[in-house]
Amino acid sequence: MRVYKGNILTVDSGDRVARYLVEDQGRIVFVGDELPDEYAGLPEEDLGEKALCPAFVDTHEHLASFATFNAGLNVMDARSNREIMQMVADFAERCKSKILVAFGASPYSVEEGRLLSRDELDAACPDKPVFMVKYDGHACVVNTPLLRAIDAKVKNLRGYHPDTGEMNQEAFFAVSDYITGSLSIPELVKNIQGAMDYLAARGTGMVHTVSGVGFAGNLDISLEQWLGRSAQSGFQVRVFPQSMDVSVATRRKLPRIGGCFECALDGCFGSHDAALLEPYVDEESGCGVLYYSDEKVVDFCKQANRAGLQIEMHAIGDAAFEQAARALKAALDDCPREDHRHGIIHACLPTEEGLHICAEYGIHFPMQTSFIDWPQEPDAYLASVLGEERAGQLNPLRRYADAGIVMSAGSDAPCTDPDPILWMQRACNHSVPGQSLTVQEALRMCTYNGAWTTFDEGERGSLEVGKVADMVVLSENPYEMDPKDLGRLRVEELILGGKPYEQQRQGVVSAVVRGMASRGRS
């Protein structure tokens, strides 16, 4: 039993700030301003100028992919392709893997203003296959050794560009499947455990992972489910199978389905395949790509909704957003459900009709506020391809909040660093005037709303009596900070189930077997 004294940010229905919190055997037994006599004399932690808040929830992450890339080479901070080439060459010397995996290349953050090419990757690493994934996770560049290995699998697919080595759309997904299929199970398990530790260091106690990226029999979905159940230190994992086949979820007794990849309705702005109602305004023009017909999306949503599943689908452009909203409406008109918690992931560019549907039908948005003023896809680039007016309508957080839409926060890792402090900072300092959230709204987005999204709000997401003591110690009280200064906020400690988080230490076999036997939530 322990007493916490100081700034207790409860994130309850009234955003109350309490003076005391008492934890006993992993549960919160008291929250208030005056400490009852029965708790006097207990071990007490005086927070001083620090603050205690609920543990953060990442509501959209590709855990297996992030784990793989986090163990590989991150080139997001490079500012030239020459620098990336040197990073690849250095990585090739020290990495023992048969295939080199790198992530984060962007044509918009390097001085050359373009993706590096197959020839440049060959110059950096001529002997080993190199898989260089674009920052948005929807395209890649391959070198010649990798192209030779996958050419027969991808040469007839949309998005195949052997001259430059760039693969996007269906060709990219096929290359990704090949790469994930080459990973050993022990390697993947260790990488996922390392990713859990990485997330925990940033105050995240729960992750919603979208899984299903090419393993035979969707083994990665099962693995994430098992590892989530057996995770140590109280770390929580909720799995969304990325499939349009409802049985992929129901066979595993998962109550939810959706994500990106197979559940993506379009691509992204950086690859010009986010689906738009009006053409792009630059020289490439076109309206992007809707991956599925309206009929197919509606049929999927109806089947999943009838099966009682929670549905989430990726939609970046306004055409995809409207398709998602209409399909979810059709499913709920077909089989009404009072508390479905269906969502549209990203929801970057809304339409009036789609937003009206979402507000009326209670459709939530797992948002990525890291996309706001994103160095890998800067505002100036978005304005150049969408036009100033349309670019100014992206990620309208205040508009969503005023419409009554529940927003949660996710990283889309590995696309962005899974850093909840960054999510709050960007949400409260939107690059479009008038679209920012308050600090209280941003903290709720990153905590309670995340737990609510997967029906976990009865146990987690706020600091209230009876709930699990999943908490974060922050270096300062964000409620008393100027929103512009939120970037200096630091996570000092993650406490899950009343205990300081400890790194995952299970062996591979133990973690998998315990997860298979467990009946815990995933």
N, C-alpha and C positions, 0 to 999 in steps of 0.2 A: 504494500500500500504506500502510495506517495502523494504528496501535496505539491501542486504547482501554483506559484503565486506570481501575479504580474498581469500582463496583457493577454488575456485569454480570448482569442477571436473565435467565437463559437460557430459562426456561419449558420446559426439557427434561423428560423423564419423571420426574426426581427433583427438579424445581424448584431446580436447582443455582444458586448465586450464585458466579460466577467473578470473578477479579481482572483478567484480561486477555482482550481479544478482538482478533484481527488480521483485517483485511479486505484483500483483494487482488483488483482488477479486478471488484469487485461481489460477490465471494463471501467467505464466512467461511472462513479457512484455519486459525485456531487459536482455541481457547477453553480457558482454564485458569488456575491460580493462580500459576504460575511461568513467566515469559516465556523461551522458548528463545533461545539465543545468536544463532540465525540471524535473529531479529527485532530484536536490539539495535541502537539507533541510528536506527531508523525514526521518522518523524514520529509524535508521541505526543500524544493528547488525554487529559489528566488530568481525570476527571469530578468529582473532589472529593466533595462530598456529594450530587451528582446521581446518576442511575441510567440505565443503558441497558437497554432492553427491546425485544421484537419490536414491529414496527409493528402498529397496531390494525386489526381487521377489522370492518366494519359488515355483519352478515349478513342484514339485512332493511331495505331502503330503497327508496323509490319515487324513483329518481334523476331521471327527467324531471319528475315532479311537484315534487320538492324544488327542483330547479333553477328551475322556473317560479315557485314561491312565494317562493323565496329572492331572486328578482329583483323580487318584488312587495312587498306590504305585510304585515308580521307584526304582529298585534295581541295576541299572547299575553300581553304584560305589562300590557295595559290592565286597569283595575280597575272600569270602569263603561262602560255603553253610550254615555254622553255622550262619554267620552274616545275611544271607537272611532269615533263619528260625526265628531269633529273630525279624527282621524287620516285617515279616508277623504276628508274634504273637502280637507285639505292635500295628500294624495297625488294627488287628482284634478287639482289645479292644476299639479303638477310632472310628472305621468306623461303621456307622449305616446302610450301604447298605446291602441288602440281599445276594448279591454275592460280594466277594472281588476280585477286579481286580488289578493285578500287572503286571509289564512289565520289561524286560531287563535282564532276567537270561541268562547267557552264560557259557558254560563249559570251555571256553578259558580264562576267566578273574578271575576264582576262583581257590584257591589252590588245591581243590579236583580234578580238571580237568574233571569234568562231570556235567551234569545238576542235580539239586536236584531231588529227587524222590517223588512219590506219598506218600510213607510212611513218608518221612521227612515233606512234607506239612501237612499230618495228625497230626504229632506230634506238629507242630506249630499252627495248627488250625483244630481241629477235628470236630467242630460243624457246621461251615459255609462253603458253597462251595467256593473254591479258584480257580481262573483262572490265572495261572502264564504264561505269554506269553514270549517266547524266544525272545532274542534281535533282531532277523532278521524278526520277524513278520510272520514267516511261520511255527511255531510249538508252542506247549504249553505243560505245565504239569498241570494236574488236581488232586485235592485231592479226597478222597473217596466220600464225600457228593455230589460233582459235578459229579463224574463219575456215581453215581447212577441215577442222574437226566437225564444224556444225553446218557447213555449206549445204549439204544434201537435205538437211532438215528445214532450212529456212529460205532457200533460193526461190521458191514459188509463192512466198508469202508477201503480203502487203508490208511495206516498210523496209524492204531488203535493199541495201545500198553497199555492195561490195567494194566499189571504187574508193569511197571514203572510209569504209568500215563501220558506218553508222547503221544501226538497226533500230527501228521504232515500230510502233503498233504491233501487229501479229508477229513479225519477225523478232522483235525484242522479247516478247513473251516466250517464244520458242527458245531463244538463247538463254533466257533466265531459267527455264525448265531444265535445260541441259546442265547449267552450272549448279543448280540446287541438287540435281540428281547425282552430281559427282561428289558431294560432301558425304563423309562418313558419319554414321550416327553418333559415335562418341565425340567427334569434333563438333557437331551441331549442338549436342547437349551441353558441352562445356562452354560453347559460345553463348548459348541462351542463358546459362547461369551467370556468366560474366556480364551479360546485358542487364540482368536483374540487378546486379550489384551497382552497375553504372546508373541505372534509373534511381535506385534507392539513395545514392549519394546526392541526387538532386531533389530529394524529398518526395519522390513518387512511390506510393505504396500499393497502387493498383494500376494495371495496364490492360486495356482492351486491345487484343491483338487480332488482326485480320490475317488469316492463314490459308494456305492452299496455293503453293507456287511451284508445282511441278514435280513433287515427289511421287513415286509410284504408290498408288492406293491412297493418296493424300496422307502419307505418313507424317508429314510435318504438322497437320492438324491434330492427329492423335498424340504426337509427341508434345506439342504445346499444351494440350489438355492434360496429359499425365504430369508434365513438369509443373504446370500450374497447381495441380492438386498436391504435389509433394514439395512445393517450394518451402524453404525454411524461413524462419524469422517472421512469419505472418504475411509475406508478400503475396499479393492477390493477382490472378490472371483470369481474364474472361475472354473466351475464344469465339471469334466470328469466322465460320468457314466461308471462304471466298468462292462461292459456287452458285450456279443457277439451277442446280439439282437439289431439291429440297431434302432428298434422302441422305445427302452427305451430312446434314445436321441431325436429322431425326434418328439415323442409325447410331449416332454417337450420343444420343440423348442430350444434345445441345439445344437450348431454347431460342437460339438466334442464328441468323445467317446474313452474309453480306460482306461488303468491303470494297476493294478495288479489283484489279486484274479481271477475273471473269464477271465480277459484279460492277465493273466500271462502265458507265453509260457513254463516256467519252474520254478524251485524252487530257491534254493540258495546253496552256497558252504557249509555253516554251517550244513545243513541238508542232504548233499550229493545228493540233487535232482536238482541242477543246471545241465542242459543238456550239456554234453560234446561230442566232436567228438572222443576223445580218453579217455580211462578209468582214473578214479582217481588212484593215485599211492599208496595209503595206503591200509590197510588190507580190508577195505570195498569194494574197487574197484568199478566196475560198471561205467556206463556212465551217471548216473543221469536219469532224467525223462523229456521227452517232453510231455506236457499235452495233446496236440492235434496233429492230423495228419496234414501234409502239406496241404491236400485238404481242411480241415476245416478252417485253418487259411487263406488260399487264398480266400476261399468263403466269409468269414467275411470281409476281407479287400476290396474285390471287391464290396460287397454290401454297405459298409460304404462309400467307395470312390465315388461310383455312386450317393449316397445320398448327396454328397457334404460335408461330415463330415471330420473333422480333426481326425486322428487316432494316438493313442499312445499305445504301447504294452510293457510289461515287458519282458526283456531278460537278463539273467545273464551269462549263459554259452555260449560257442562259437557255439554249435549246435542250441541253441535258437536264438542267434544273426543272424545266417545265415538264419534260417527259417523266422524270422521277415523281414529281408532285401529282401529275395526272394518274400515273400508274398506281400510286399508293391510295389515292382517292378512289379509284375504280375497285381496288381490292377491299377497301373498307366499306364501300357501298354494297359490294357483293356479300361481305360477311362482316357486319359491324362488330367492333371490339372496343370496349370502354377504355382500356388501358394498354394499348399495344406498344407504344414507345418506338414506333418506326422512325427512322432518321434519314436525312440526306447529308452525306459526308461532303465536306468542303463548302458546298453552297456558295461559291464565290460570286456568281453573277445572277441575281434573282430576276424574276419577272413579276409583274403585278399579279397576274393570274396565279402563278405558282405560289407566291407568298400568301395570297389570300387563302388558298387551299391549305397550306401548312398551318396557318393560324387557326383555321376552322376545324381542322382534323387533328390538331395536336401533334404535328410532325416536328421533331427536334432536329437540331443541327450540330453535329460534332465538327467544330470549327478549327482552323489552323491559323491562329493570329500571327504565328511566325511568318506567314506569307506576306504580311503587311510590311512594306519597305524592306523587302527581302533582298539581300545582296546578290543572290544567285538569279533572281528574276526581278530586277529593280523597277520602280515605278515608271522611270523614263522609258524602259523597254515596253512595258505594258501599254503605255500611252501611244507608243509608236506602232503597235500592232492592232490596238483596239480603238484608238482615237481618245482624245482627252476626256470627252464626256462619258464614254462607256467605262474607261479606266477609273473614273471618279466614282463609279457605282459598285466597285469591287469590295467584297467583305464588309458590307454596311452594318456593323455591329449595333449601333444605336437604333437604326431602322428596325432591325430584328428584335431588339429588346423592347422597343415601344410597341411592336406588333404582338408581343406576348410569346414570342418563340423562346423555348428553352435552348440555350446554347451551352455546350460543354467544350472543353479544350483538349486538343490532341496535337501531337507533333508531326504525324505522318512520317516518323522516323523509318528509314534513314534519310528521308528527304530533308528534314531539318533536325537540329540537335534537340533532343527531348529535354528541354529546360523550362520548367514551369515559371520561373522568374521572368524569362524572356516573354512567355505568353502573356503574363500580366502587364509587363512593360509596354508591349505592342498594343494590347487591347486598350490601355489607358492613354496611349499617345498615337492615335490613328493618324496616318498621313493625310486623310481627307477630313477637313474641319467639320466638326459636328458629329462624327461617327464614333467617337471614343466612348468607352464605358467608365463608370466610376470605379474606384479601387475596390469597393465592396462588391460590385457586380463582377469584376474580374476575378476576385478571389473565389466567389461562389461558382463561377464558371469552371474554375480549375479544381474545385473540391466537391461540394455537394452535388452540383449538376452532373458531374462525372459519375458519382455513385448512383444517382437517380437513373441515369441512362440505362443501366443494367439491373435495375430493381434492387440495388444494394443500399438504398438510402435508409432503410430500417436499422441497419447495422453500422454503416459508415457514412462519411461525407460531412458530418458536423460534430461538434463537441457537445453532446447532450447526454444526460443521465441514461444509462442502460446500453449505450453504444460501445463498440469496440474502441479501445484507446489507441487509434491510429492517428498520430500527431506529428507535426513538424515544428521544430524550434527555429524561428527566423531571427536574423541578426538585428532587426529593427521591427517596429510596428508599422506595417505598410499603410494603415489607416491614418497615420500622423505624418506621412511623407508627402512631399510634392510628387505628383504622378510622374513628372519628368525624371525624378531621381530613383525610380523603382529599380533601375538596372543595377544599382549598388547593393540591393538586398541580397542576402546570402542565406542558404540553407545550412544551419549549423548541426542539426541532428534530426534523424528520422526515428520515430518511436512507433513500433507496430505491436499491437496487443500489449501495450504498457511497457515494452522492453526495447532498448536501443537495438536498431537493426544490426545483425551480424551477417557477414558474407556467406553465400551459398557454399557449402563444403561437402555435399553428398557426392559419392561416386556415381558414375553414369548408370550402372546397373541398379544400384539402390534407388536412385531418383526415379527411374522409369518404373521399376517394380512397385515401389510404394505408391506412385501415382496411379498405376493400373488398378491397385487394390483399394485405393481411397474412394470414398463417396463424397469428398469435398466438392465445393462449387468450382466450376471452370467455365 
